[in-house]
Amino acid sequence: MSPSIRPLVAGNWKMNGLSADLEELKAMATGFEEACGGAVDGLICTPATLIERAARTVEGQGLSVGGEDCHAKESGAHTGDVSAEMIADCGASHIIVGHSERRTDHGESSQTVAEKAKAVWRGGLVAIICVGETEAQRKAGETLEVLDEQIAGSVPGNATADNMVVAYEPVWAIGTGLTPTVDDVAEAHAHIRARLVERLGEHGEAVRILYGGSVKPSNAAELMAVDNVNGALIGGASLKAQDFLGIAATYRG
Ligand SMILES: O=C(CO)COP(=O)(O)O
């Protein structure tokens, strides 16, 4: 664990969540401070349809709300898209960009991801930039090379520790119940840290690097204790208050 970096426990609801699920969010918000002992920041990223109500639901509690993606432009003829400014207007503090599901489902390149990160900053929010290798790339021994390419392409040169969080999410670990070994997580995070320091200097040293991919209460303590792991980006286990709070409780002193 890196003591000087305050961890972030973040949820990504993906394409899940209707207004009824705000009850679950309410339970997360009211229980968060106590669960983690005030030791970490908490965030839930919801579909665009829920952000405004989610922000109202968590108001004054220990959680913030984020978006899962945005368009690179501020406004205009882009049917079905939402801009960072619109997400900010709903009360969000963060936006995820470059999730592997966006890179795959929507063919987003690292260049697009970098443009979106800049849009997040234009909107005054924090960008959570996702990177991670596929199973084939890991099997071919290309993991670190892939991370190099994705960081070089997706992380704008003016990123800071305040406006960016990086999430390492091995694609093959997302939603599969599989996780890398602690040694593999340590290697990937140390590599990402080194690249961020090369690119951003002291900001690179302070940027939060989250691990994502099948994090649950039963494996969180082990994963969160790895060097350079400054929190988690959680999919499935962020949909239920009991699971999300169980992961946050890993940080209780
Ligand atoms: O993609 C993820 C978070 O962005 C991880 O999802 P799971 O926690 O469901 O594996």
The ligand as an SDF file (V2000), in Angstrom:
LIG
                    3D

 10  9  0  0  0  0  0  0  0  0999 V2000
  -14.6620   -3.4470  -15.6930 O   0  0  0  0  0  0  0  0  0  0  0  0
  -14.6030   -3.3530  -14.4770 C   0  0  0  0  0  0  0  0  0  0  0  0
  -14.7000   -2.0480  -13.8090 C   0  0  0  0  0  0  0  0  0  0  0  0
  -14.5710   -1.0030  -14.7090 O   0  0  0  0  0  0  0  0  0  0  0  0
  -14.4510   -4.5650  -13.6220 C   0  0  0  0  0  0  0  0  0  0  0  0
  -15.6150   -5.2920  -13.6900 O   0  0  0  0  0  0  0  0  0  0  0  0
  -15.8350   -6.5510  -12.6880 P   0  0  0  0  0  0  0  0  0  0  0  0
  -15.5010   -6.0380  -11.3120 O   0  0  0  0  0  0  0  0  0  0  0  0
  -17.2860   -6.9060  -12.8540 O   0  0  0  0  0  0  0  0  0  0  0  0
  -14.8870   -7.6080  -13.1280 O   0  0  0  0  0  0  0  0  0  0  0  0
  1  2  2  0
  2  3  1  0
  2  5  1  0
  3  4  1  0
  5  6  1  0
  6  7  1  0
  7  8  2  0
  7  9  1  0
  7 10  1  0
M  END
$$$$
